[in-house]
Amino acid sequence: MTPYPIEVYWSDEDGAWIAVAPDLSHCAAHGPTPHEAVAEVEDAIAAWLEAAQSTGRDIPQPSLRAARA
């Protein structure tokens, strides 16, 4: 699970659920269900972080602490 917050909303325009990682510029994904949108954005977050690290881009700290089970 990612430590970055994820926002999920329905988009009538796209006809899909959208999941956004607001701490990471332009990091978003979509899916037919909220769960699938979150799974997709978790993959997008991993790719975003990998690309940022490989290019030397600053990686922001998560704005919220991850909940602990």
ROSE-4610 file (N, C-alpha, C; in Angstrom, 1 decimal, always signed):
// ROSE-4610
residu = [M/M/M/T/T/T/P/P/P/Y/Y/Y/P/P/P/I/I/I/E/E/E/V/V/V/Y/Y/Y/W/W/W/S/S/S/D/D/D/E/E/E/D/D/D/G/G/G/A/A/A/W/W/W/I/I/I/A/A/A/V/V/V/A/A/A/P/P/P/D/D/D/L/L/L/S/S/S/H/H/H/C/C/C/A/A/A/A/A/A/H/H/H/G/G/G/P/P/P/T/T/T/P/P/P/H/H/H/E/E/E/A/A/A/V/V/V/A/A/A/E/E/E/V/V/V/E/E/E/D/D/D/A/A/A/I/I/I/A/A/A/A/A/A/W/W/W/L/L/L/E/E/E/A/A/A/A/A/A/Q/Q/Q/S/S/S/T/T/T/G/G/G/R/R/R/D/D/D/I/I/I/P/P/P/Q/Q/Q/P/P/P/S/S/S/L/L/L/R/R/R/A/A/A/A/A/A/R/R/R/A/A/A]
num = [1/1/1/2/2/2/3/3/3/4/4/4/5/5/5/6/6/6/7/7/7/8/8/8/9/9/9/10/10/10/11/11/11/12/12/12/13/13/13/14/14/14/15/15/15/16/16/16/17/17/17/18/18/18/19/19/19/20/20/20/21/21/21/22/22/22/23/23/23/24/24/24/25/25/25/26/26/26/27/27/27/28/28/28/29/29/29/30/30/30/31/31/31/32/32/32/33/33/33/34/34/34/35/35/35/36/36/36/37/37/37/38/38/38/39/39/39/40/40/40/41/41/41/42/42/42/43/43/43/44/44/44/45/45/45/46/46/46/47/47/47/48/48/48/49/49/49/50/50/50/51/51/51/52/52/52/53/53/53/54/54/54/55/55/55/56/56/56/57/57/57/58/58/58/59/59/59/60/60/60/61/61/61/62/62/62/63/63/63/64/64/64/65/65/65/66/66/66/67/67/67/68/68/68/69/69/69]
x = [+0.8/+0.0/+0.9/+0.5/+1.3/+1.0/+2.1/+1.9/+1.3/+1.1/+0.5/-1.0/-1.6/-3.1/-3.6/-4.8/-5.4/-6.8/-7.2/-8.6/-9.3/-10.5/-11.3/-12.6/-12.9/-14.2/-14.7/-16.0/-16.6/-16.6/-16.2/-16.2/-17.3/-18.3/-19.3/-18.7/-17.8/-17.1/-16.4/-15.6/-14.8/-15.6/-16.7/-17.5/-16.7/-15.9/-15.1/-14.8/-14.3/-13.8/-12.4/-12.1/-10.7/-10.1/-8.8/-8.0/-6.8/-6.6/-5.5/-4.7/-3.3/-2.4/-2.0/-2.7/-2.5/-1.1/-0.4/+1.0/+2.0/+1.6/+2.5/+1.9/+2.6/+2.1/+1.6/+0.4/-0.2/-0.2/-0.3/-0.3/-1.8/-2.3/-3.8/-4.0/-5.1/-5.5/-7.0/-7.5/-9.0/-9.3/-10.6/-11.0/-12.5/-13.1/-14.6/-15.2/-14.3/-14.8/-13.8/-14.2/-13.3/-12.1/-12.3/-11.2/-10.2/-10.7/-9.8/-9.0/-9.7/-9.0/-7.9/-8.1/-7.1/-5.9/-6.2/-5.2/-4.3/-5.0/-4.2/-3.4/-3.9/-3.1/-2.0/-2.1/-1.0/+0.2/-0.2/+0.9/+1.5/+0.6/+1.1/+2.0/+1.7/+2.5/+3.9/+3.9/+5.2/+6.0/+5.4/+6.1/+6.5/+5.7/+6.1/+7.3/+7.3/+8.4/+9.7/+9.6/+10.7/+11.3/+10.4/+10.9/+11.5/+10.9/+11.5/+12.9/+13.0/+14.3/+15.4/+15.0/+16.0/+16.4/+15.6/+16.0/+16.4/+16.5/+17.0/+15.9/+14.7/+13.6/+13.3/+13.0/+12.7/+11.4/+11.4/+10.2/+9.6/+8.4/+7.7/+7.4/+7.4/+6.9/+5.4/+4.8/+3.4/+2.8/+1.7/+1.0/+0.3/+0.0/-0.7/+0.1/+0.1/+0.7/-0.2/+0.4/-0.4/-1.0/-2.2/-2.9/-2.2/-2.1/-1.5/-2.6/-2.5/-3.5/-3.2]
y = [-1.2/+0.0/+1.2/+2.2/+3.5/+4.4/+5.1/+6.1/+7.4/+7.5/+8.8/+8.7/+9.8/+9.8/+9.7/+9.1/+8.9/+9.4/+10.2/+10.7/+9.9/+9.5/+8.8/+9.5/+9.6/+10.2/+9.7/+9.8/+9.3/+10.5/+10.2/+11.1/+10.8/+11.6/+11.3/+11.5/+12.5/+12.7/+11.5/+10.8/+9.7/+8.3/+8.4/+7.2/+6.1/+6.6/+5.8/+6.4/+5.6/+6.1/+6.6/+7.7/+8.3/+8.3/+7.9/+7.9/+8.8/+9.7/+10.7/+10.7/+10.8/+11.0/+12.5/+13.3/+14.7/+15.2/+14.4/+14.8/+14.7/+13.9/+13.6/+14.2/+15.2/+15.9/+15.0/+15.2/+14.5/+13.0/+12.5/+11.0/+10.6/+10.0/+9.6/+8.3/+7.7/+6.5/+6.4/+5.4/+5.2/+3.7/+3.4/+2.1/+2.0/+0.8/+0.7/+0.6/+0.4/+0.4/+1.3/+1.8/+2.5/+1.7/+0.4/-0.5/-0.6/-0.8/-1.0/+0.3/+1.5/+2.7/+2.9/+2.5/+2.7/+1.7/+0.5/-0.5/+0.1/+0.7/+1.3/+2.5/+3.3/+4.5/+4.1/+3.0/+2.5/+2.1/+1.5/+1.1/+2.4/+3.4/+4.7/+5.4/+5.3/+5.9/+5.3/+4.0/+3.3/+3.7/+3.8/+4.2/+5.7/+6.5/+7.9/+8.1/+7.3/+7.4/+6.8/+5.8/+5.2/+6.2/+6.8/+7.7/+9.0/+9.5/+10.6/+10.3/+9.1/+8.7/+8.6/+8.0/+7.7/+9.0/+10.1/+11.3/+12.4/+12.0/+13.0/+14.0/+13.8/+14.7/+14.6/+15.7/+15.7/+14.9/+14.1/+13.2/+13.8/+14.3/+14.9/+13.9/+14.4/+13.5/+13.4/+12.3/+12.2/+13.3/+13.9/+14.9/+14.4/+13.1/+12.5/+11.2/+11.0/+9.7/+8.6/+7.5/+6.3/+5.7/+5.2/+4.6/+3.3/+3.0/+1.7/+0.8/-0.4/-1.4/-2.0]
z = [+0.0/+0.0/+0.0/-0.8/-0.9/+0.3/+0.7/+1.8/+1.3/+0.0/-0.5/-0.5/-0.2/-0.2/-1.6/-1.7/-3.0/-3.0/-3.9/-4.0/-5.2/-4.9/-5.9/-6.2/-7.5/-7.8/-9.1/-9.4/-10.6/-11.6/-12.8/-13.9/-15.0/-15.1/-16.1/-17.5/-17.6/-18.9/-19.4/-18.5/-18.9/-18.7/-18.0/-17.8/-17.0/-16.0/-15.2/-13.9/-12.9/-11.7/-11.9/-11.3/-11.4/-10.0/-10.0/-8.8/-9.0/-8.1/-8.2/-7.0/-7.2/-6.1/-6.1/-5.3/-5.4/-5.0/-4.3/-3.9/-5.1/-6.1/-7.2/-8.5/-9.0/-10.2/-11.4/-11.8/-12.9/-12.8/-11.5/-11.3/-11.0/-12.0/-12.0/-12.8/-12.5/-13.3/-13.2/-14.0/-14.0/-14.0/-13.7/-13.7/-13.7/-14.0/-14.0/-12.6/-11.6/-10.2/-9.4/-8.2/-7.4/-7.0/-6.7/-6.3/-7.4/-8.6/-9.8/-10.1/-9.9/-10.1/-9.1/-7.9/-6.8/-7.2/-7.6/-7.9/-9.1/-10.0/-11.2/-10.7/-9.9/-9.5/-8.6/-7.8/-7.0/-8.0/-9.1/-10.1/-10.7/-10.9/-11.5/-10.5/-9.2/-8.2/-8.2/-8.2/-8.3/-9.5/-10.6/-11.9/-11.8/-11.2/-11.0/-10.1/-9.0/-8.1/-8.7/-9.5/-10.2/-11.2/-12.0/-13.0/-12.3/-11.2/-10.6/-10.0/-9.4/-8.8/-9.9/-11.1/-12.1/-12.8/-12.7/-13.4/-12.4/-11.1/-10.1/-9.7/-10.0/-9.7/-8.2/-7.5/-6.1/-5.9/-4.9/-4.5/-3.3/-3.4/-2.2/-1.2/+0.1/+1.2/+1.1/+1.5/+1.5/+2.4/+2.0/+2.8/+4.1/+4.0/+5.2/+5.6/+6.9/+7.3/+7.0/+6.6/+6.3/+7.5/+7.4/+8.6/+8.9/+10.1/+10.5/+11.0/+10.6/+10.9/+12.3]
